[in-house]
Amino acid sequence: MFSSVLVSAFIILNLLGYTKDYNLYILGGLGVFCLWLKLFYFMRMVNSTAAFVRMIVEMFLDIRIFMFIFFIGILAFSNCFYILDMYTRL
């Protein structure tokens, strides 16, 4: 339902003339992304694709902890380089 609301809001605002607004296209992009996620949900009902969709979901569930540690490492390095960049600007 969230995707339908986003896409409907995008269409209505686009018809009202808000075509130059950057936030409108972010709204439309999120709506389209939600529609693609909904497609994966409906692909679970087809026998030939159900196993693959379940496999993808299980992989994302198993990789959660690794991604958490990975992003903490990325944040640590970015903070370090940010501080080093501040020193070079002195």
N, C-alpha and C positions, 0 to 999 in steps of 0.2 A: 504494500500500500504506500510505503514511503516513496518508492520510485515513481509511482503514478502521480503523487502529489508534486514531486520535484519537476517532472516532465510537464505536467499541466501548468505549474507556475511559470516555467520557462516559456511555454507557448503563449500564455496570456500576457506576460510582460513583454515578450517579443512583439506581439501584435499591438500592444499599446505604445510601441515606439522606443523602448529602452534598448536599442540595438547597440549602442556604443558603450554600455556599462560592462565593465570587466567582471563584476560580481554576478551578472546574469549568466555569463558563460561558465563560471565556476558552478553555479546552480545547475545548468544544463549538463555539464560534464559529470557531476555527481549523480544526476538522474539517470544518465545513460549507463554509468558504471553500475548502478543498482539494478538496472534492467539486465545487464549481462550476468550479474550474480544470480538474478532470478532464473535466467536461462539454465545455469548450472543446477539450480534446485529442481527444475523440471526435467533435466536430463537424467535424474535419478530414477524416474519412472520408466525409462526405456531400458529393457534388459541388456541390450548390447553396450550401453554407456554407464549403467549403474555402478558396475564394479570399478570403473576408472574414476568416476566422481568420488566414490567412497575412498579410493586409494589416495586421491589428492587431498581430501579432507583429513584423512589419518596422517598424511605427511605433514600438513600444516599444524596439526595438534602435537605431533612429536617434536617438531622443530621450534616450538615456543621458547623453551628454556635457552636453547642455543642462540636464538635471535635476541633474547633479552641480554645475554652476556655480550653478544656481538655489538649491540647498540651502546651498551655501557662503555665498551672499549673504543668505539668510534667517538663517543662524546668525550672520553678522556683525552684522546689524541687531538681532537679539535680544540678542546680547552687549552691544551699545552701549546699548540701552534698559534692560537689566538693570543696567549700571553707572550710568546716569543715574537710575534708580529708587533705587539704593542711596544716591546723593547726596541725593535729596529726603527720605529718611528720617532724615537726620542732624539 
